[in-house]
Amino acid sequence: MKKINRTFVAIFAAALFLGLTGCSSLKTSSDSVTDNTIQKIKPGTIALHDFFKNPEATGFSISPDGNKIAWLAPWKNRLNIFVKNMSTNQTTRITGATSRDIYGYFWVGNENIVFGQDSGGDENVHTFSAAIDGSGETDLTPFENTRTNLLDDLENDTDHILITMNRDDPRVFDVYKLNVTNGELELQARNPGDIVRWMTDHKGKVRIAIANRNGQTVILYRANDSQPFHKIISVDFRTSFVPLLFDFENKKFYVSTNIDRDKQAVYLFNPETKELDHLVFEHPDVDVEQLMYSKKRKIITGTGFYTDKYHYVFFDDLREEIQNDLEALLPGYEVILTSINDDETKCIVRTYSDRSLGAGYIYDIETKKLDKIAEVSPWLDETKMAEMKPVSFTSRDGLTIHGYLTLPKGKEAKNLPVLINPHGGPWARDFWGFNPEAQFLANRGIAVMHVNFRGSTGYGRDFWEKGFKQWGLNMQNDLTDAVNWLIEQGIADPDRIAIYGASYGGYATLAGLTFTPEVYACGIDYVGPSNLFTLLETLPPYWENIRQEFYIKIGDPVRDYKLLRKISPVFHAEKIIAPLFVAQGANDPRVKKAESDQIVKALRDRGIAVEYMVKENEGHGFQNQENRFDFYEAMEKFLAKHLLQ
């Protein structure tokens, strides 16, 4: 929950299990490439590479002393870290990644930056350090088959950070203090085998451990780091109880919970009395899961919630004034503060909209001076981009389903080719904002529909639970109902409907072609599972503690054998009649390559041609720019042949 961590955490969060949605909007640059490989460029057609190449700059952050800023930018076609000294105006590239983009980074003091990187998409992220003078980088965790995660940047310690690491047992993560100069490790907390998350207080002490025990979420607590942990609350995993941060006395802590309610709300929790102390904020329609705070002034400054878009609620006049000033300076854009210096006098501001990836700025809070650092994708003309509209419809069983519709710019919303794009997760949701895939497809004349089908998060416990054991069933019906709604509105041409998704969205693509073959003209499955038995057999070892949750939410391979066989597309491949394109990373640790191999073989054994793209140096989605280009070029050809003709 530290303020400097947000860049690092946000980028990693985008890759959580089955949460992939193709190409991250923050990774959509350096080379000016024209795309004439598909067809002659028509008037108004934007080159494909412009949507999917690496950004000019992204991931902006400020040093603790406020004298330096950093960002990710391309070098040799890979995102690397650059640092600018604001006093000398000198910019230095401090990393030299050439095989894979750097995921994310954070400051450790004012002279070092720590970043994460895996190998070929295997998600075994190592923790590296780099001096800001560009003198070199060091792998601080050079251990095979080991994954590390940032726990706390220890703001008052310029030599150390806290990480979690599964070096000793691939199934569990222990807490270590890591020296960012020499890589020395000191064990801080040993995982007894069932801890799935750790949390520190404002002094960097490990005070909370969250365990998963037989489907129960158990919150363990200690008053200081010399005491043993003890249980303070236990809830069924369906009941959310998510610690957010400690209060500024480090005695109580804030939580987002749905105890005795449907929608998550933020409370202050007293671990001594084991009771919710008081309500901080609630919303009647959606979950509330975040808090903003000032570490310097030791106050909670606000929260927010996501309905159609993100909306702020401020508890502090100064923070509200800053937001209002920035929105006045940057009209027409959503404005986010992404990092702030220790004195809270300077901050990094990021803008975006549904038609622009925006820019990064540095803002002097005292003088109210705003300076642009860089545009994220300056080659994209937002006046030529399409609007993403929040929409809703009613499912066949009476649920309100929310989503987003992107219509081709300048075309009448009538009888259009449409692509349904279910999100990954499935325990996630789609958001409003710039989506490079949607913009690319809209530019080619295709309407794109994102659907927050039942099981999506953010809409309360009941809506989420309505997706349990509904893969291929009511969750799929919600997508079909979205198609029917588009047809009823006159927007969609019934004969030109495609479905495309990544991860769970890839499963939904296969399920759509299998169980509703009359609906779709074609489908694109990107790292999606086809056989739920083998998917569950090959969960990564560090998800072993939540295996029972998967069984409850998807199905138990023994008790629900008939269900899983019924909803696994690979066992019903003879029903697939529409053209299919499959894309897969060979090193995917979540949805193994065998998932794609099985469905491709099942179809080819019937003599059905399936386009199949495998990238040997990728995992759960394609990160390297050249691989993204290959994928989207193949997608364009596939849709031109099977949807647009």
N, C-alpha and C positions, 0 to 999 in steps of 0.2 A: 504493500500500500504506500510505499515511499514515492514521493513525487517524481524522482529522477528515473524510476523504473518503468514508466509507462510506455515509452517507445519499445523497450525490450519485450515487455510483457504483451503488449498489444499485437506485435508481429507474430509472437509464438502462439497467441490465442487463436489466431486465424487458422492454424493448422491442427486444432484439436480434433479428436477422432470423429470421422465422418462429418466434419464441419466444413470441409473444403468445398468451395463453390467455383472451382476452375481457377481462374487467374485472379489473384488478389488485386484489389483496386489500387494498392500501394506499390504494385510491382508491374505496372503497365507501361531505350532512350538514348542512348548516346549517339548511335549512328543514324544518319539520315538515309533511310532505306526506302526506295520506292517499290511498290508491289505490282508487278505486271505479270505475275505467274499464273493468275487465275483467269483473267479475262481482260480485255481492253477496258481501261478506266472510263466509266461513263461520267457525264457531267454530274457533279455533286457527290461522286463516290470518293470516299476517303481511303487512302492506302491502308491495307490491313495491318501492316507493321506499326502504324502510328497508334493503334489502339493497344498493342500488346508489347511494345518494346519497353525496356527499363526506363524509369522516370529520369528526368533531368536532375532531380534531387528529391529526397524524401526523408522521413525519420529525423526531423530537425530537433535539436535539443541544446540546452545552455549549460555551461559549466557551473559548479556551485558558487564560484566567485563572480559569475556574471561577465567575465572578461573574454570568454571564448564560446563559440558555437560550433556544433558538429552536425553532420548530416550524412546520409548515404547517397552516393552518386556513382555512375558507371565509370569503370576503368577496365579496358580490355573486355568489354561486354559483361562485366560482373559488377554488382553493387559492392562498393568499398566505402570505407569511412574517411571523411575529410574533416579537418578541423581548421577553423579560421580564428586567428588572434585579432580581436576587435581593436586593440591598441595599435598594432603594426599593420593591420589589414592584410597580413600574410596568410595564405591558405596552404595547408600541408595534407597530402594524402598519407594516412598512417597505416593502412593495410594494403596487402597486395594479393587479394584473392583472385585467382584466375580460373579455377575449376567450378566454383559454385558461389552464388551470391552470399553475402553475409546477411544472416537473418535479422539481427537487431543488436543493440549495444546500449551501454549506459556508462555514465561517468563514475569513476572512483577517485575522489579528490579532484584536483584541478590539472593533474599531470598525466593521468592514466585513463584509458577507456578499456572496458571489458566487453567482449562480444561473443556470440554463439555461432557455431557452424557445424554442420554435419557432413557426412560423406555420401554423395550419390543418392541422397534422399532417404537414408536409412534411419533418420531421426535420432541417431546417437549423437546428440549435440554436445560438443566439447566446449569448454569455457576457455577463451583466449584473452590475453591482455596485449595492449599496444600503447606505447608511449606516444604522447601527442607531438613529440618532435620528429616523428617519422623514423625513429632509429630501429624499429623492428617490432615483431609480434611474437608471442610465445604461447604455445598450447599448455595451459596450466593443468589440464586433466587428460594426459595422453594415454588413456586406458582403453583397451579394446572392449567392444560390446558394452560400452558404458554411456549412460545418458545423464546429463547434468541440467539443473534448472536453477535460476536465481531465486533465492529466498529473501535476502535483505542486502541492500547495498551499504549498510553501516555508515551512514552519512558522516558520523564524527570520527571515523577511522579511515584514514586515507590509504592504509596498507592492506586491508582485509575486506572480504565480503562473506556472506553466508550463502552456501549453495546446498542443494539436495542432490544426492548422487546414488546410483544403484550399482556401484562397483562390486560390492561384496555379495550381493544377491540381486539378480536382474528383476526380481519381483517387487522389491521394496526400495525406498529412498531414505537414506540416513542424512543427517544434517552435519555439514562440515564448515569450519571457518577456513577460508582459503586465502593465503597470502598472494596478492596479485603481482608481486615482484618475483618471488622465487618458487611459487607453486606449493609451498608447504601447506599441509592439511592437518587440521586438528578437529577430531570428532567432537561434536557438540550435543548430539542426541542420536541414540541408536534406535532404529525402528524395530519394534518387537515383532513385526510381521504383518500388522494390519492397519498401519497409519497410511492414509492416502493424502494427507495435507498437513503441513506445519504452518504456524503463524507466530510472528514476533511482536513484541511491544515496541514502543517508540524509542527504546534504548537498544534495540536489536537483540533482546533476550528472547529465547524460544519459550513461549508461555502457553501455547495452545497446540494440541495435536488432535486431529480428526481421524477417527478410526472407522472402518467398515467391518461390522461383526454380524454375520448371518443376516444381512439385509437391514441391520440397524446402523444408523449414523450415531456414533458415540463421540461426544465432545469431552476431551481430557484437558485439564487445566492445572496450572501450578502458580502459586503466588510469586515465586521467584525461581531463577534457574538452578538453584541448589536443592530444591525440593523435588520429590517424585511427582509425576502426573497422577491426578485422580479424576474419576468421572464426575461431571457436573450435570450432564443431561444426555439422554438417549432418545432418539426418535426414529420411527420407521423412515427408510430412505425416501419415501414419497413426501414426507414432511420436510420442507426446506428449513435449515437452520445454518446460515452461512455467516460466520464471523467476518466482519469487514475491517475494523481497526479498533485499537484500544482508545479509551478516553485519554485525556492528557495528564491524568494522574496515574495512568497505567494500572488502574484498579478494576474498572468495568470495561466492557467492550460493546461496540455497536454490532448489530446483526441484522441481516435480512431474513425474515422468516414468514412462513405461512401457518404457524401454529394457531389452531382454532380459527382459521380464515382460509379463503381460497387464493387471494392475491398476496404475494409477498409484500411486506412493509418493513420499514426500518425502525428498529427499537434500540434502546440502550439496555444491555443485559447485565445483571449483577451476579457474578459467579459465586459470591458468598451466600446469597439467599437462593440462588439458582432460579431466579424469576426475572421476567421482563420488567425493567424498571419504568420506562415510559415510552410512549410512541413518539417517534421523530417525524415520520412522514408516511402517508399511505395514498394510494390512488385507487379509485373504485373499479377501474377497468383493466389495469395492467400491473405487472409486478414492478416493485421499486427495489433496486439492488445496488445502488451506488451512493457514495457520499463524497463531497468535496470538503477540503479542510485547509486551514492555514497552520503550518507547523510553527512558524515564527510567532504568530499571535495566539496559538493554541485554542482555536475555535473551529467548530464545524461551520462551513460557509454556505453549504447548499447541497442539493441533491438534484435528481432529474428522473425522468421516466420516458419511455419510448412508446408512443401510440403510432400515429402516422409518421411522425418525425420525432427527433429528440427534443424534449422541452425541459428547461431549467426551472428550478425553484430555489430561490436564494433566502438564506437566513441572515445574511450579512450585507450591510449597505455598501461597504467598500467593494466587495466582490461583485455585487450587482452593478455598481457604477462602472467597474472595469468592463464588464460584459456589454453594458449599454454603450459605452464609449467606442468599443471595438466594433460593435455592430453598426454604429453610425459611420465609422471610418471605412467599413467594408460592407456596404449595402449589397443585398442580393446573395449573400453567402452565409452558410452556417459557419460559426466561429468557435474554435476550441482552443483552450489553453493547454498545451501539452507538456511543458516543463517550466520551472521557475527557479531562479537562483536562491541561495540561502537567505539573503536579505529581503527577498520578495519585492525587489525593486524592478526587476527585468524578467520578462517571460517570453516564451516561444508561443506563437499563435499559428494555428493551421486553419485554412479555409477550405471549404468544399461546397459543392452543390450537386444536384442530379445531372448537371451538364458540364461539370468541371471538377478536376482533381485539385483545383485551387493552387495555393501557394503557401510558403512558410514565411513568417515575419518574426522580427524581434521587436518587442514593445517595451518602452520605458514607462513604467507605471507612474512615476513621479512627474515626468515632463509631458507625458501622453504623446510621445513621439513614436511613430510606427515606421519601421524600415523593412522593406522586402528583402528576404534572403534569396529566394528563387521561386520561379514557377515550377510546379511539379511536371506538367506535360505541356509546355508552351506551344507545341506544334498543333495541338487540338483546339480548333476554333469553337468555342462554346455556343456561338450563335448557330452553328450547324448541327449541334447535338439535339437529341430528342428529350422531351420531358418525361420524367418518371412519375406517374400519377398513383397515389394511394387509392385502392378500390376495395370493395367488399361485396360478397354475395352470400346467399343462404344455401347450405348444403342440403342434400336430399332428406336428411334427418333433422333439419332445423337449426344447425349450428351456423353462427356468423363466422365466415372465413374471410380473413383479411389478406391483402396482397398488394402488388405493385404492377402496373401496366405501362409499358413503354411502347408508344406508337411511332411508326416512321414519320419523320418530320416532313411536312408539306404534302402528306397523302391523306385522303379522306379515310376516316376510320370505318371502312366498309369493305367487307368481303376480302380481308387481308390474309396472307399466309401468317400463321401464328406458331411460335415456339413456346411450349410450356417448359419452364426451367425450375424444377423442384430443388430446394436447397439440400445441402448435406446435413449430417447430424445423426438422425433426424431431430435430435433434441437441441435444436438451435432455431434461428429464425432469419428471414430476410429483412433488410433494412433499406430505407430510402437513402439514395446517394448516387454517386457516379459509379456505374457498373460498365466496365469496358466491353464485356460480352454483349450486354444489352444494346449498347450504343453501336457496336460493330454490326450487329444483326439488324437493328433498326435502319442503319445506313444502307443496308442491302435490301430494305423494303419489307422486313419481317417484324411483326409485332411480337413483343416478348412479355410473357406473364409469369411473375413470381408469386408463388402461393404459400402462405403460412398455414399449411394444412394442420389438422389436429395432430397433437404430439409436439408441435412447435412450442418453444419456450417463450415466456414473457406475458402470456395471456392467462396465467393462473394455473393452479394445480389441476382443476377439473379438466380443462382443455388439454393439458399435457397428458393426463392419465387416459384420456379418451383415445390416445394413440397406442396404448399398451396392447401388444399382440395384434396390432392392426396393420402391420406391413402387408402390402398387397391387397388389403381389404378396405376398411373405411378410410385409411390414409390415402389409398389409391383412388377411392371414390371421390375424395375431395378434389383431386386433380381432374378427374373426369367431369365433375360438376363445374369446375372452372372452365373447361372446354365448352360445356353446354351453355354456360352463362355467356361466354364470348360469342357463341353462335346466336343465341337468343337476342343479344344486343345488336346483332348484325355486323359485328366487328370481324369475326372470323369466317373464312371460307371453310366449310366443313370438310372439304376434300384436301385441304392443305394445312394440316395440323401436324407439327413435329413435337417430339419430346427429347429433352437433353438435360442431363444432370451429372454431377460429380459425387462420388462416394455414395451416401444414401440416395442422392439424386440419380446416380447411375443405376442403383437397384430399381428405383421408381421408373426409370426409363425401360429397363428390361421387363418389369412387371406390367407397365403400360402396354408394351408390344405383345406381351404374352396373354394377359388376362382381359384386355380390351383391344384386340387386334383391329377391330373395325374403326377405332377412333383415330389412329395415328398413321400418317403417310410414311414416316420414317423415324428413327431414333438414334441418339448418340449416347453411348454409355462410357463415362470417363471414370476409371478406377472404382467401378461399382461391383458389389458382391452379387453373385448369381446363385450361390448355394449356401443357405443359412446354416446348414450343418457344418460345412468346412469353415465358414466365416467364424463361427463360435469355437471351433476346435483350434483355430490358429490365432486367437487373441494374443497381443503382445504380453509378455510375462508380467509387466508392471500393471496390467489390468486384471490380474488374477483375483485381487481382493474385491473387485466389483463384478465378478462373473455372475453371481446370483442375481444382481440387478439386470444384467443383460438377459438372463433367462426369464425374468418377470416382464421385462419390457418388450422382448422380441419373441421368446419362446424357449422352453426347456427341450433340449434334443431328445430326451427320453420321454418325459411326461407329455410333451407337445409334439411328438414325432409326426403325427398326421397333419398337424397345423403347419409345421415347418416344411414338410414335403409339399403340401398344398400351395404354399406361397413362395417356394423357391423356383424361380424361372427355369433353372437348368433342367428340372424334371418335366417341364411342359414345353420344351423348345419347339415341339412340332406345331404349336399354335402360332408361332411367330411367322408372319407373312410379309411384314414391312421390312425394307432395307435397314440394316444395322451397321453402325460404325462403332468400334470398340477401341479405347485408348487406355494404356496401362503402363505404370512405372515398374520396372523389373525388381526394384528394391523396396517396394511398398511394404512396410511392416504392419499395416492395419488391414488393408484389403489385399491379400496376397495375389501375386500374378496368377496363381492357379484359379482364382475366381473368374478371371477373364478367359483363361485358357479353356475352362470347362464349357462355357457357353459358346465360344467360338467353335470348339470341336463338335459340340452337339449339333450345331447348325451345319457345319461343313460336312459332317457325316451324312446329312440328309441332302447333300448336294447344293446347299444354299451358300452363296458367296457372302462373306462377311469381311468388311474392311477392318483390319486389325493393325494398330500401331503400338509397338512396344519400344520404350526408351530404356536402354540398359543403365543409364546413369541418373535415373529419376526414381522417386518414391511415390508418395500419395499425392499425385499431381505433378505437373511439370514446372519446375522452377527456372531452369536455364532458358534464357531468352530464345536461343535458336530452336529449342524443343517446343516452346510455345508457338513460335512461328510455324513450325511444321504442323502442329496440331490444328491451329486455326485455319491454315491454308487447306488442309485436308477437310476440315469442317465446311469451309466455304464451297469447295467443289462438291462435297456430298449433298449439301442443302440445295445448291444450284441444280443438281441433277434430279433430286428426289422430292423437293418441296416447291421449287420455283418454276419448274417446267410444266 
